[in-house]
Amino acid sequence: MFTYLKKQKITCITATHDKNDALAFANKIIVIKQGKQLSARSPQEMFANPTDQYSASLLSEINIVPLTFFYPVGEEKNILLYPHEIELAQKNSVNATVTDALFMGTYFLIKAMVNDYAIVFQHATYIAKATIVGISVKKNVIEQRMKL
């Protein structure tokens, strides 16, 4: 149906909680919480530059972590990171202790703790509970989130 509507250039307003519908077919996503508009942007812009936890969590799992975990600055600020943005690394990394690994079909969603923060990240293979791994985030991702 959405493909037909786009092809015919028919405007359609749809209320959905299905992120796949929203990401694949919307020209603009409007996020409303408790009667207030939080965001009104294209799916690509909303996903690439999440501005608040609620809006980001509608599109994917989301981590809220201190900027200082991955970027040595004095600023006390939290950043939003999607699981696919956190990678295993051996150098310039933060230690995380794995608490669970959930099979998601094409990857494992790894749950871990960094200090007192619960985080989730994707990995191609299973990682056993209690394993300590090094994690990092690409510098360009952090710099992009710092602009928000």
N, CA, C and O atoms as CSV, one atom per row, in Angstrom:
chain,resi,resn,atom,element,x,y,z
A,1,MET,N,N,0.816,-1.182,0.000
A,1,MET,CA,C,0.000,0.000,0.000
A,1,MET,C,C,0.874,1.267,0.000
A,1,MET,O,O,0.620,2.186,-0.778
A,2,PHE,N,N,1.896,1.324,0.860
A,2,PHE,CA,C,2.742,2.516,0.929
A,2,PHE,C,C,3.467,2.764,-0.388
A,2,PHE,O,O,3.629,3.913,-0.797
A,3,THR,N,N,3.894,1.719,-1.041
A,3,THR,CA,C,4.580,1.861,-2.326
A,3,THR,C,C,3.644,2.492,-3.347
A,3,THR,O,O,4.043,3.390,-4.089
A,4,TYR,N,N,2.414,2.030,-3.385
A,4,TYR,CA,C,1.418,2.585,-4.297
A,4,TYR,C,C,1.193,4.067,-4.006
A,4,TYR,O,O,1.172,4.885,-4.925
A,5,LEU,N,N,1.026,4.412,-2.733
A,5,LEU,CA,C,0.777,5.805,-2.357
A,5,LEU,C,C,1.930,6.712,-2.770
A,5,LEU,O,O,1.711,7.810,-3.281
A,6,LYS,N,N,3.166,6.247,-2.545
A,6,LYS,CA,C,4.330,7.053,-2.941
A,6,LYS,C,C,4.383,7.219,-4.458
A,6,LYS,O,O,4.636,8.310,-4.970
A,7,LYS,N,N,4.142,6.122,-5.161
A,7,LYS,CA,C,4.207,6.159,-6.626
A,7,LYS,C,C,3.173,7.130,-7.192
A,7,LYS,O,O,3.445,7.836,-8.163
A,8,GLN,N,N,2.008,7.163,-6.593
A,8,GLN,CA,C,0.929,8.034,-7.054
A,8,GLN,C,C,1.001,9.443,-6.450
A,8,GLN,O,O,0.167,10.298,-6.749
A,9,LYS,N,N,2.026,9.676,-5.582
A,9,LYS,CA,C,2.203,10.964,-4.911
A,9,LYS,C,C,0.961,11.362,-4.122
A,9,LYS,O,O,0.516,12.509,-4.161
A,10,ILE,N,N,0.413,10.380,-3.404
A,10,ILE,CA,C,-0.762,10.593,-2.569
A,10,ILE,C,C,-0.294,10.826,-1.133
A,10,ILE,O,O,0.436,10.012,-0.567
A,11,THR,N,N,-0.719,11.929,-0.561
A,11,THR,CA,C,-0.363,12.230,0.819
A,11,THR,C,C,-1.143,11.322,1.749
A,11,THR,O,O,-2.344,11.115,1.579
A,12,CYS,N,N,-0.444,10.789,2.730
A,12,CYS,CA,C,-1.068,9.879,3.684
A,12,CYS,C,C,-0.475,10.141,5.063
A,12,CYS,O,O,0.746,10.187,5.217
A,13,ILE,N,N,-1.319,10.310,6.048
A,13,ILE,CA,C,-0.856,10.440,7.429
A,13,ILE,C,C,-1.156,9.123,8.120
A,13,ILE,O,O,-2.296,8.659,8.134
A,14,THR,N,N,-0.125,8.530,8.689
A,14,THR,CA,C,-0.263,7.230,9.328
A,14,THR,C,C,0.282,7.297,10.736
A,14,THR,O,O,1.372,7.821,10.964
A,15,ALA,N,N,-0.470,6.769,11.678
A,15,ALA,CA,C,0.023,6.630,13.047
A,15,ALA,C,C,0.510,5.191,13.196
A,15,ALA,O,O,-0.237,4.247,12.940
A,16,THR,N,N,1.766,5.031,13.612
A,16,THR,CA,C,2.317,3.680,13.728
A,16,THR,C,C,3.322,3.617,14.869
A,16,THR,O,O,3.933,4.617,15.245
A,17,HIS,N,N,3.469,2.437,15.397
A,17,HIS,CA,C,4.541,2.152,16.342
A,17,HIS,C,C,5.522,1.177,15.711
A,17,HIS,O,O,6.418,0.668,16.384
A,18,ASP,N,N,5.353,0.920,14.432
A,18,ASP,CA,C,6.213,-0.012,13.706
A,18,ASP,C,C,7.352,0.770,13.059
A,18,ASP,O,O,7.149,1.486,12.079
A,19,LYS,N,N,8.543,0.626,13.616
A,19,LYS,CA,C,9.687,1.384,13.099
A,19,LYS,C,C,9.989,1.050,11.649
A,19,LYS,O,O,10.463,1.909,10.906
A,20,ASN,N,N,9.725,-0.180,11.233
A,20,ASN,CA,C,10.001,-0.560,9.850
A,20,ASN,C,C,9.120,0.217,8.880
A,20,ASN,O,O,9.591,0.663,7.833
A,21,ASP,N,N,7.850,0.381,9.221
A,21,ASP,CA,C,6.964,1.191,8.377
A,21,ASP,C,C,7.433,2.642,8.350
A,21,ASP,O,O,7.513,3.258,7.288
A,22,ALA,N,N,7.738,3.172,9.513
A,22,ALA,CA,C,8.132,4.579,9.604
A,22,ALA,C,C,9.419,4.852,8.830
A,22,ALA,O,O,9.495,5.826,8.081
A,23,LEU,N,N,10.422,4.007,9.003
A,23,LEU,CA,C,11.700,4.234,8.337
A,23,LEU,C,C,11.613,4.022,6.824
A,23,LEU,O,O,12.200,4.779,6.050
A,24,ALA,N,N,10.893,3.008,6.419
A,24,ALA,CA,C,10.871,2.647,5.002
A,24,ALA,C,C,9.967,3.535,4.152
A,24,ALA,O,O,10.274,3.780,2.985
A,25,PHE,N,N,8.872,4.018,4.704
A,25,PHE,CA,C,7.876,4.649,3.857
A,25,PHE,C,C,7.611,6.127,4.134
A,25,PHE,O,O,6.987,6.804,3.317
A,26,ALA,N,N,8.070,6.629,5.256
A,26,ALA,CA,C,7.750,8.015,5.596
A,26,ALA,C,C,8.694,9.000,4.915
A,26,ALA,O,O,9.887,8.735,4.762
A,27,ASN,N,N,8.148,10.118,4.518
A,27,ASN,CA,C,8.964,11.246,4.070
A,27,ASN,C,C,9.366,12.084,5.276
A,27,ASN,O,O,10.429,12.704,5.299
A,28,LYS,N,N,8.487,12.085,6.278
A,28,LYS,CA,C,8.741,12.824,7.501
A,28,LYS,C,C,8.122,12.031,8.653
A,28,LYS,O,O,7.025,11.483,8.542
A,29,ILE,N,N,8.862,11.992,9.761
A,29,ILE,CA,C,8.347,11.354,10.977
A,29,ILE,C,C,8.110,12.458,11.994
A,29,ILE,O,O,8.986,13.278,12.266
A,30,ILE,N,N,6.917,12.457,12.541
A,30,ILE,CA,C,6.582,13.407,13.595
A,30,ILE,C,C,6.409,12.603,14.874
A,30,ILE,O,O,5.577,11.698,14.940
A,31,VAL,N,N,7.193,12.934,15.882
A,31,VAL,CA,C,7.124,12.237,17.163
A,31,VAL,C,C,6.375,13.125,18.145
A,31,VAL,O,O,6.737,14.279,18.374
A,32,ILE,N,N,5.321,12.555,18.718
A,32,ILE,CA,C,4.502,13.279,19.686
A,32,ILE,C,C,4.489,12.476,20.980
A,32,ILE,O,O,4.248,11.269,20.972
A,33,LYS,N,N,4.747,13.151,22.080
A,33,LYS,CA,C,4.717,12.516,23.398
A,33,LYS,C,C,3.938,13.410,24.339
A,33,LYS,O,O,4.253,14.590,24.495
A,34,GLN,N,N,2.930,12.851,24.957
A,34,GLN,CA,C,2.078,13.578,25.899
A,34,GLN,C,C,1.568,14.888,25.309
A,34,GLN,O,O,1.549,15.927,25.969
A,35,GLY,N,N,1.153,14.806,24.036
A,35,GLY,CA,C,0.568,15.957,23.370
A,35,GLY,C,C,1.553,16.989,22.858
A,35,GLY,O,O,1.142,17.994,22.280
A,36,LYS,N,N,2.860,16.763,23.059
A,36,LYS,CA,C,3.859,17.722,22.593
A,36,LYS,C,C,4.696,17.108,21.477
A,36,LYS,O,O,5.111,15.952,21.554
A,37,GLN,N,N,4.934,17.907,20.440
A,37,GLN,CA,C,5.771,17.465,19.331
A,37,GLN,C,C,7.237,17.546,19.744
A,37,GLN,O,O,7.732,18.609,20.120
A,38,LEU,N,N,7.926,16.400,19.667
A,38,LEU,CA,C,9.347,16.350,19.999
A,38,LEU,C,C,10.231,16.496,18.776
A,38,LEU,O,O,11.332,17.041,18.856
A,39,SER,N,N,9.746,16.008,17.645
A,39,SER,CA,C,10.577,16.019,16.449
A,39,SER,C,C,9.703,15.925,15.209
A,39,SER,O,O,8.629,15.323,15.233
A,40,ALA,N,N,10.175,16.527,14.130
A,40,ALA,CA,C,9.515,16.426,12.828
A,40,ALA,C,C,10.605,16.515,11.774
A,40,ALA,O,O,10.972,17.603,11.331
A,41,ARG,N,N,11.121,15.345,11.375
A,41,ARG,CA,C,12.250,15.303,10.441
A,41,ARG,C,C,12.123,14.083,9.539
A,41,ARG,O,O,11.265,13.225,9.748
A,42,SER,N,N,12.978,14.019,8.549
A,42,SER,CA,C,12.998,12.846,7.682
A,42,SER,C,C,13.500,11.648,8.493
A,42,SER,O,O,14.222,11.826,9.473
A,43,PRO,N,N,13.126,10.443,8.097
A,43,PRO,CA,C,13.611,9.254,8.809
A,43,PRO,C,C,15.142,9.194,8.848
A,43,PRO,O,O,15.728,8.835,9.870
A,44,GLN,N,N,15.781,9.547,7.735
A,44,GLN,CA,C,17.240,9.505,7.680
A,44,GLN,C,C,17.863,10.481,8.677
A,44,GLN,O,O,18.803,10.127,9.388
A,45,GLU,N,N,17.352,11.688,8.730
A,45,GLU,CA,C,17.873,12.705,9.647
A,45,GLU,C,C,17.612,12.309,11.100
A,45,GLU,O,O,18.483,12.457,11.957
A,46,MET,N,N,16.419,11.811,11.366
A,46,MET,CA,C,16.078,11.425,12.730
A,46,MET,C,C,16.971,10.282,13.218
A,46,MET,O,O,17.427,10.289,14.362
A,47,PHE,N,N,17.216,9.308,12.350
A,47,PHE,CA,C,18.039,8.164,12.736
A,47,PHE,C,C,19.511,8.563,12.873
A,47,PHE,O,O,20.178,8.144,13.820
A,48,ALA,N,N,20.014,9.358,11.949
A,48,ALA,CA,C,21.431,9.733,11.949
A,48,ALA,C,C,21.780,10.702,13.081
A,48,ALA,O,O,22.911,10.712,13.566
A,49,ASN,N,N,20.819,11.504,13.494
A,49,ASN,CA,C,21.081,12.535,14.494
A,49,ASN,C,C,19.992,12.556,15.564
A,49,ASN,O,O,19.196,13.494,15.624
A,50,PRO,N,N,19.956,11.535,16.398
A,50,PRO,CA,C,18.907,11.496,17.424
A,50,PRO,C,C,19.071,12.639,18.425
A,50,PRO,O,O,20.165,12.856,18.946
A,51,THR,N,N,17.994,13.363,18.691
A,51,THR,CA,C,18.081,14.515,19.587
A,51,THR,C,C,17.569,14.215,20.989
A,51,THR,O,O,17.897,14.931,21.935
A,52,ASP,N,N,16.774,13.173,21.131
A,52,ASP,CA,C,16.283,12.824,22.457
A,52,ASP,C,C,16.078,11.313,22.547
A,52,ASP,O,O,15.876,10.633,21.541
A,53,GLN,N,N,16.133,10.816,23.765
A,53,GLN,CA,C,16.054,9.376,23.996
A,53,GLN,C,C,14.736,8.791,23.510
A,53,GLN,O,O,14.726,7.722,22.899
A,54,TYR,N,N,13.649,9.457,23.765
A,54,TYR,CA,C,12.342,8.916,23.403
A,54,TYR,C,C,12.230,8.713,21.893
A,54,TYR,O,O,11.861,7.633,21.432
A,55,SER,N,N,12.549,9.751,21.128
A,55,SER,CA,C,12.449,9.646,19.663
A,55,SER,C,C,13.392,8.570,19.126
A,55,SER,O,O,13.009,7.781,18.262
A,56,ALA,N,N,14.615,8.537,19.635
A,56,ALA,CA,C,15.591,7.538,19.180
A,56,ALA,C,C,15.133,6.130,19.511
A,56,ALA,O,O,15.325,5.211,18.715
A,57,SER,N,N,14.525,5.950,20.688
A,57,SER,CA,C,14.102,4.603,21.108
A,57,SER,C,C,12.948,4.067,20.269
A,57,SER,O,O,12.697,2.862,20.273
A,58,LEU,N,N,12.251,4.927,19.557
A,58,LEU,CA,C,11.190,4.465,18.663
A,58,LEU,C,C,11.771,3.802,17.414
A,58,LEU,O,O,11.092,3.018,16.751
A,59,LEU,N,N,13.023,4.118,17.096
A,59,LEU,CA,C,13.657,3.602,15.888
A,59,LEU,C,C,14.581,2.422,16.157
A,59,LEU,O,O,14.826,1.614,15.262
A,60,SER,N,N,15.099,2.312,17.381
A,60,SER,CA,C,16.055,1.254,17.703
A,60,SER,C,C,16.299,1.234,19.204
A,60,SER,O,O,15.882,2.139,19.927
A,61,GLU,N,N,16.978,0.195,19.660
A,61,GLU,CA,C,17.515,0.228,21.019
A,61,GLU,C,C,18.436,1.439,21.073
A,61,GLU,O,O,19.014,1.825,20.056
A,62,ILE,N,N,18.578,2.037,22.244
A,62,ILE,CA,C,19.436,3.216,22.350
A,62,ILE,C,C,20.216,3.180,23.664
A,62,ILE,O,O,19.703,2.744,24.694
A,63,ASN,N,N,21.447,3.640,23.608
A,63,ASN,CA,C,22.287,3.752,24.790
A,63,ASN,C,C,22.440,5.220,25.141
A,63,ASN,O,O,22.601,6.065,24.260
A,64,ILE,N,N,22.389,5.518,26.421
A,64,ILE,CA,C,22.701,6.859,26.907
A,64,ILE,C,C,23.935,6.697,27.772
A,64,ILE,O,O,23.890,6.076,28.834
A,65,VAL,N,N,25.038,7.264,27.306
A,65,VAL,CA,C,26.313,7.099,28.019
A,65,VAL,C,C,27.016,8.437,28.158
A,65,VAL,O,O,26.819,9.336,27.340
A,66,PRO,N,N,27.836,8.570,29.194
A,66,PRO,CA,C,28.609,9.804,29.326
A,66,PRO,C,C,29.590,9.956,28.167
A,66,PRO,O,O,30.249,8.997,27.765
A,67,LEU,N,N,29.673,11.132,27.658
A,67,LEU,CA,C,30.601,11.434,26.573
A,67,LEU,C,C,32.028,11.048,26.951
A,67,LEU,O,O,32.800,10.604,26.101
A,68,THR,N,N,32.374,11.216,28.213
A,68,THR,CA,C,33.734,10.949,28.669
A,68,THR,C,C,34.130,9.475,28.577
A,68,THR,O,O,35.316,9.159,28.666
A,69,PHE,N,N,33.167,8.562,28.402
A,69,PHE,CA,C,33.512,7.143,28.196
A,69,PHE,C,C,34.389,6.975,26.959
A,69,PHE,O,O,35.360,6.218,26.972
A,70,PHE,N,N,34.040,7.683,25.902
A,70,PHE,CA,C,34.674,7.464,24.614
A,70,PHE,C,C,35.471,8.658,24.092
A,70,PHE,O,O,36.173,8.543,23.088
A,71,TYR,N,N,35.369,9.781,24.755
A,71,TYR,CA,C,35.995,10.996,24.254
A,71,TYR,C,C,36.515,11.789,25.440
A,71,TYR,O,O,35.729,12.237,26.275
A,72,PRO,N,N,37.811,11.968,25.529
A,72,PRO,CA,C,38.390,12.602,26.723
A,72,PRO,C,C,38.195,14.117,26.757
A,72,PRO,O,O,39.068,14.883,26.349
A,73,VAL,N,N,37.051,14.519,27.246
A,73,VAL,CA,C,36.772,15.946,27.414
A,73,VAL,C,C,36.292,16.162,28.842
A,73,VAL,O,O,35.848,15.219,29.497
A,74,GLY,N,N,36.377,17.364,29.315
A,74,GLY,CA,C,35.943,17.656,30.664
A,74,GLY,C,C,34.445,17.850,30.781
A,74,GLY,O,O,33.904,17.907,31.885
A,75,GLU,N,N,33.771,17.951,29.641
A,75,GLU,CA,C,32.347,18.254,29.628
A,75,GLU,C,C,31.516,17.071,30.126
A,75,GLU,O,O,31.656,15.950,29.637
A,76,GLU,N,N,30.655,17.336,31.098
A,76,GLU,CA,C,29.744,16.310,31.602
A,76,GLU,C,C,28.485,16.323,30.738
A,76,GLU,O,O,27.564,17.105,30.976
A,77,LYS,N,N,28.458,15.469,29.756
A,77,LYS,CA,C,27.332,15.422,28.827
A,77,LYS,C,C,27.103,13.972,28.440
A,77,LYS,O,O,28.055,13.214,28.254
A,78,ASN,N,N,25.841,13.590,28.321
A,78,ASN,CA,C,25.513,12.250,27.841
A,78,ASN,C,C,25.272,12.303,26.339
A,78,ASN,O,O,24.804,13.311,25.809
A,79,ILE,N,N,25.596,11.212,25.664
A,79,ILE,CA,C,25.310,11.104,24.234
A,79,ILE,C,C,24.471,9.861,23.984
A,79,ILE,O,O,24.493,8.913,24.769
A,80,LEU,N,N,23.743,9.879,22.896
A,80,LEU,CA,C,22.910,8.754,22.474
A,80,LEU,C,C,23.669,7.946,21.434
A,80,LEU,O,O,24.175,8.496,20.455
A,81,LEU,N,N,23.747,6.632,21.651
A,81,LEU,CA,C,24.427,5.749,20.708
A,81,LEU,C,C,23.561,4.533,20.419
A,81,LEU,O,O,23.014,3.917,21.333
A,82,TYR,N,N,23.442,4.195,19.147
A,82,TYR,CA,C,22.748,2.978,18.761
A,82,TYR,C,C,23.685,1.785,18.963
A,82,TYR,O,O,24.904,1.948,18.930
A,83,PRO,N,N,23.133,0.597,19.169
A,83,PRO,CA,C,23.966,-0.593,19.367
A,83,PRO,C,C,24.968,-0.846,18.237
A,83,PRO,O,O,26.085,-1.291,18.499
A,84,HIS,N,N,24.592,-0.573,16.998
A,84,HIS,CA,C,25.505,-0.840,15.878
A,84,HIS,C,C,26.678,0.140,15.825
A,84,HIS,O,O,27.634,-0.080,15.081
A,85,GLU,N,N,26.612,1.224,16.611
A,85,GLU,CA,C,27.686,2.208,16.609
A,85,GLU,C,C,28.793,1.880,17.613
A,85,GLU,O,O,29.857,2.499,17.589
A,86,ILE,N,N,28.548,0.925,18.476
A,86,ILE,CA,C,29.539,0.516,19.467
A,86,ILE,C,C,30.229,-0.735,18.945
A,86,ILE,O,O,29.572,-1.709,18.577
A,87,GLU,N,N,31.560,-0.704,18.915
A,87,GLU,CA,C,32.339,-1.795,18.320
A,87,GLU,C,C,33.330,-2.363,19.319
A,87,GLU,O,O,33.760,-1.678,20.248
A,88,LEU,N,N,33.687,-3.621,19.117
A,88,LEU,CA,C,34.765,-4.202,19.904
A,88,LEU,C,C,36.082,-3.596,19.447
A,88,LEU,O,O,36.292,-3.367,18.256
A,89,ALA,N,N,36.964,-3.338,20.401
A,89,ALA,CA,C,38.263,-2.745,20.079
A,89,ALA,C,C,39.263,-3.143,21.152
A,89,ALA,O,O,38.894,-3.395,22.299
A,90,GLN,N,N,40.537,-3.197,20.766
A,90,GLN,CA,C,41.567,-3.547,21.734
A,90,GLN,C,C,42.316,-2.324,22.243
A,90,GLN,O,O,42.740,-2.292,23.398
A,91,LYS,N,N,42.481,-1.321,21.395
A,91,LYS,CA,C,43.171,-0.131,21.874
A,91,LYS,C,C,42.214,1.047,21.855
A,91,LYS,O,O,41.246,1.073,21.095
A,92,ASN,N,N,42.508,2.029,22.714
A,92,ASN,CA,C,41.630,3.188,22.886
A,92,ASN,C,C,40.198,2.760,23.172
A,92,ASN,O,O,39.245,3.298,22.608
A,93,SER,N,N,40.068,1.783,24.060
A,93,SER,CA,C,38.748,1.249,24.336
A,93,SER,C,C,38.379,1.386,25.806
A,93,SER,O,O,39.213,1.704,26.654
A,94,VAL,N,N,37.120,1.141,26.076
A,94,VAL,CA,C,36.563,1.139,27.418
A,94,VAL,C,C,36.216,-0.306,27.746
A,94,VAL,O,O,35.675,-1.016,26.898
A,95,ASN,N,N,36.515,-0.749,28.950
A,95,ASN,CA,C,36.183,-2.118,29.342
A,95,ASN,C,C,34.712,-2.242,29.697
A,95,ASN,O,O,34.156,-1.424,30.430
A,96,ALA,N,N,34.093,-3.290,29.155
A,96,ALA,CA,C,32.695,-3.592,29.438
A,96,ALA,C,C,32.596,-5.064,29.829
A,96,ALA,O,O,33.274,-5.914,29.251
A,97,THR,N,N,31.753,-5.359,30.805
A,97,THR,CA,C,31.539,-6.733,31.245
A,97,THR,C,C,30.217,-7.232,30.687
A,97,THR,O,O,29.165,-6.658,30.970
A,98,VAL,N,N,30.261,-8.289,29.904
A,98,VAL,CA,C,29.069,-8.839,29.261
A,98,VAL,C,C,28.145,-9.444,30.312
A,98,VAL,O,O,28.583,-10.203,31.177
A,99,THR,N,N,26.865,-9.099,30.227
A,99,THR,CA,C,25.864,-9.645,31.151
A,99,THR,C,C,24.878,-10.580,30.462
A,99,THR,O,O,24.216,-11.384,31.119
A,100,ASP,N,N,24.781,-10.475,29.136
A,100,ASP,CA,C,23.867,-11.345,28.393
A,100,ASP,C,C,24.150,-11.206,26.903
A,100,ASP,O,O,24.737,-10.221,26.455
A,101,ALA,N,N,23.722,-12.207,26.148
A,101,ALA,CA,C,23.836,-12.180,24.685
A,101,ALA,C,C,22.553,-12.757,24.108
A,101,ALA,O,O,22.229,-13.923,24.334
A,102,LEU,N,N,21.842,-11.951,23.375
A,102,LEU,CA,C,20.555,-12.362,22.803
A,102,LEU,C,C,20.694,-12.583,21.305
A,102,LEU,O,O,21.136,-11.686,20.586
A,103,PHE,N,N,20.326,-13.760,20.827
A,103,PHE,CA,C,20.388,-14.058,19.396
A,103,PHE,C,C,19.249,-13.335,18.696
A,103,PHE,O,O,18.083,-13.535,19.037
A,104,MET,N,N,19.579,-12.491,17.711
A,104,MET,CA,C,18.590,-11.674,17.013
A,104,MET,C,C,18.398,-12.100,15.554
A,104,MET,O,O,17.781,-11.374,14.775
A,105,GLY,N,N,18.910,-13.247,15.190
A,105,GLY,CA,C,18.752,-13.744,13.819
A,105,GLY,C,C,20.016,-13.580,13.008
A,105,GLY,O,O,20.636,-14.569,12.617
A,106,THR,N,N,20.409,-12.340,12.748
A,106,THR,CA,C,21.616,-12.096,11.948
A,106,THR,C,C,22.775,-11.567,12.788
A,106,THR,O,O,23.873,-11.363,12.270
A,107,TYR,N,N,22.541,-11.347,14.067
A,107,TYR,CA,C,23.571,-10.864,14.976
A,107,TYR,C,C,23.162,-11.185,16.412
A,107,TYR,O,O,22.042,-11.635,16.657
A,108,PHE,N,N,24.056,-10.957,17.345
A,108,PHE,CA,C,23.743,-11.055,18.767
A,108,PHE,C,C,23.670,-9.640,19.331
A,108,PHE,O,O,24.507,-8.793,19.019
A,109,LEU,N,N,22.672,-9.396,20.154
A,109,LEU,CA,C,22.586,-8.146,20.892
A,109,LEU,C,C,23.258,-8.417,22.231
A,109,LEU,O,O,22.747,-9.175,23.056
A,110,ILE,N,N,24.400,-7.793,22.433
A,110,ILE,CA,C,25.193,-8.022,23.635
A,110,ILE,C,C,24.826,-6.970,24.679
A,110,ILE,O,O,24.880,-5.768,24.418
A,111,LYS,N,N,24.454,-7.447,25.859
A,111,LYS,CA,C,24.192,-6.545,26.975
A,111,LYS,C,C,25.426,-6.555,27.855
A,111,LYS,O,O,26.002,-7.609,28.124
A,112,ALA,N,N,25.830,-5.369,28.302
A,112,ALA,CA,C,27.051,-5.271,29.095
A,112,ALA,C,C,26.936,-4.114,30.076
A,112,ALA,O,O,26.036,-3.279,29.985
A,113,MET,N,N,27.873,-4.090,31.016
A,113,MET,CA,C,27.958,-3.006,31.988
A,113,MET,C,C,29.300,-2.300,31.838
A,113,MET,O,O,30.346,-2.939,31.723
A,114,VAL,N,N,29.250,-0.992,31.841
A,114,VAL,CA,C,30.449,-0.158,31.905
A,114,VAL,C,C,30.244,0.710,33.140
A,114,VAL,O,O,29.365,1.570,33.175
A,115,ASN,N,N,31.067,0.469,34.145
A,115,ASN,CA,C,30.850,1.114,35.447
A,115,ASN,C,C,29.416,0.805,35.880
A,115,ASN,O,O,29.063,-0.367,36.014
A,116,ASP,N,N,28.598,1.801,36.098
A,116,ASP,CA,C,27.214,1.562,36.519
A,116,ASP,C,C,26.221,1.734,35.370
A,116,ASP,O,O,25.017,1.826,35.606
A,117,TYR,N,N,26.709,1.777,34.139
A,117,TYR,CA,C,25.858,2.000,32.976
A,117,TYR,C,C,25.624,0.702,32.206
A,117,TYR,O,O,26.567,-0.002,31.843
A,118,ALA,N,N,24.348,0.402,31.966
A,118,ALA,CA,C,23.998,-0.740,31.120
A,118,ALA,C,C,24.037,-0.268,29.671
A,118,ALA,O,O,23.482,0.778,29.336
A,119,ILE,N,N,24.694,-1.043,28.818
A,119,ILE,CA,C,24.753,-0.712,27.395
A,119,ILE,C,C,24.417,-1.950,26.579
A,119,ILE,O,O,24.490,-3.075,27.074
A,120,VAL,N,N,24.053,-1.732,25.337
A,120,VAL,CA,C,23.831,-2.832,24.400
A,120,VAL,C,C,24.581,-2.518,23.117
A,120,VAL,O,O,24.650,-1.368,22.684
A,121,PHE,N,N,25.143,-3.562,22.517
A,121,PHE,CA,C,25.808,-3.402,21.231
A,121,PHE,C,C,25.639,-4.678,20.423
A,121,PHE,O,O,25.347,-5.742,20.968
A,122,GLN,N,N,25.825,-4.554,19.128
A,122,GLN,CA,C,25.673,-5.702,18.229
A,122,GLN,C,C,27.020,-6.355,17.976
A,122,GLN,O,O,28.057,-5.694,17.914
A,123,HIS,N,N,26.971,-7.688,17.832
A,123,HIS,CA,C,28.180,-8.413,17.475
A,123,HIS,C,C,27.782,-9.621,16.643
A,123,HIS,O,O,26.702,-10.182,16.832
A,124,ALA,N,N,28.641,-10.017,15.733
A,124,ALA,CA,C,28.332,-11.112,14.814
A,124,ALA,C,C,28.271,-12.470,15.511
A,124,ALA,O,O,27.564,-13.369,15.055
A,125,THR,N,N,29.008,-12.622,16.615
A,125,THR,CA,C,29.055,-13.924,17.297
A,125,THR,C,C,28.701,-13.773,18.771
A,125,THR,O,O,28.700,-12.674,19.325
A,126,TYR,N,N,28.406,-14.896,19.376
A,126,TYR,CA,C,28.058,-14.964,20.796
A,126,TYR,C,C,29.270,-14.578,21.649
A,126,TYR,O,O,30.401,-14.964,21.352
A,127,ILE,N,N,29.018,-13.819,22.700
A,127,ILE,CA,C,30.044,-13.509,23.694
A,127,ILE,C,C,29.491,-13.954,25.045
A,127,ILE,O,O,28.396,-13.547,25.435
A,128,ALA,N,N,30.235,-14.776,25.750
A,128,ALA,CA,C,29.766,-15.367,27.002
A,128,ALA,C,C,29.621,-14.326,28.111
A,128,ALA,O,O,30.336,-13.325,28.148
A,129,LYS,N,N,28.676,-14.594,29.013
A,129,LYS,CA,C,28.493,-13.749,30.192
A,129,LYS,C,C,29.792,-13.672,30.977
A,129,LYS,O,O,30.571,-14.624,31.006
A,130,ALA,N,N,30.014,-12.539,31.608
A,130,ALA,CA,C,31.171,-12.251,32.455
A,130,ALA,C,C,32.456,-11.997,31.667
A,130,ALA,O,O,33.497,-11.718,32.263
A,131,THR,N,N,32.398,-12.089,30.338
A,131,THR,CA,C,33.562,-11.760,29.516
A,131,THR,C,C,33.788,-10.252,29.554
A,131,THR,O,O,32.844,-9.472,29.427
A,132,ILE,N,N,35.025,-9.853,29.729
A,132,ILE,CA,C,35.368,-8.433,29.686
A,132,ILE,C,C,35.884,-8.121,28.287
A,132,ILE,O,O,36.836,-8.740,27.812
A,133,VAL,N,N,35.246,-7.159,27.638
A,133,VAL,CA,C,35.614,-6.785,26.274
A,133,VAL,C,C,35.936,-5.298,26.221
A,133,VAL,O,O,35.455,-4.519,27.044
A,134,GLY,N,N,36.737,-4.919,25.264
A,134,GLY,CA,C,37.009,-3.512,25.006
A,134,GLY,C,C,36.035,-3.007,23.954
A,134,GLY,O,O,35.841,-3.656,22.927
A,135,ILE,N,N,35.427,-1.862,24.198
A,135,ILE,CA,C,34.492,-1.281,23.227
A,135,ILE,C,C,34.916,0.139,22.895
A,135,ILE,O,O,35.556,0.818,23.698
A,136,SER,N,N,34.553,0.570,21.714
A,136,SER,CA,C,34.834,1.944,21.303
A,136,SER,C,C,33.760,2.412,20.327
A,136,SER,O,O,32.928,1.635,19.860
A,137,VAL,N,N,33.810,3.696,20.040
A,137,VAL,CA,C,32.895,4.316,19.083
A,137,VAL,C,C,33.751,5.171,18.160
A,137,VAL,O,O,34.662,5.860,18.619
A,138,LYS,N,N,33.465,5.131,16.870
A,138,LYS,CA,C,34.240,5.922,15.914
A,138,LYS,C,C,34.153,7.408,16.251
A,138,LYS,O,O,33.107,7.920,16.649
A,139,LYS,N,N,35.267,8.066,16.081
A,139,LYS,CA,C,35.387,9.484,16.428
A,139,LYS,C,C,34.350,10.340,15.696
A,139,LYS,O,O,33.792,11.265,16.285
A,140,ASN,N,N,34.089,10.045,14.425
A,140,ASN,CA,C,33.135,10.863,13.672
A,140,ASN,C,C,31.710,10.756,14.230
A,140,ASN,O,O,30.946,11.719,14.165
A,141,VAL,N,N,31.351,9.590,14.778
A,141,VAL,CA,C,30.024,9.427,15.389
A,141,VAL,C,C,29.932,10.306,16.632
A,141,VAL,O,O,28.947,11.018,16.827
A,142,ILE,N,N,30.958,10.253,17.464
A,142,ILE,CA,C,30.965,11.061,18.682
A,142,ILE,C,C,30.929,12.543,18.342
A,142,ILE,O,O,30.179,13.302,18.956
A,143,GLU,N,N,31.728,12.961,17.377
A,143,GLU,CA,C,31.733,14.378,17.011
A,143,GLU,C,C,30.391,14.832,16.471
A,143,GLU,O,O,29.963,15.954,16.742
A,144,GLN,N,N,29.718,13.975,15.709
A,144,GLN,CA,C,28.400,14.307,15.194
A,144,GLN,C,C,27.401,14.488,16.337
A,144,GLN,O,O,26.608,15.430,16.328
A,145,ARG,N,N,27.439,13.587,17.321
A,145,ARG,CA,C,26.508,13.676,18.450
A,145,ARG,C,C,26.823,14.865,19.357
A,145,ARG,O,O,25.925,15.396,20.011
A,146,MET,N,N,28.072,15.284,19.402
A,146,MET,CA,C,28.444,16.432,20.223
A,146,MET,C,C,27.857,17.725,19.672
A,146,MET,O,O,27.675,18.692,20.412
A,147,LYS,N,N,27.561,17.745,18.379
A,147,LYS,CA,C,27.009,18.943,17.740
A,147,LYS,C,C,25.544,19.160,18.127
A,147,LYS,O,O,25.025,20.274,18.041
A,148,LEU,N,N,24.897,18.096,18.548
A,148,LEU,CA,C,23.448,18.191,18.810
A,148,LEU,C,C,23.149,18.885,20.113
A,148,LEU,O,O,21.984,19.043,20.476
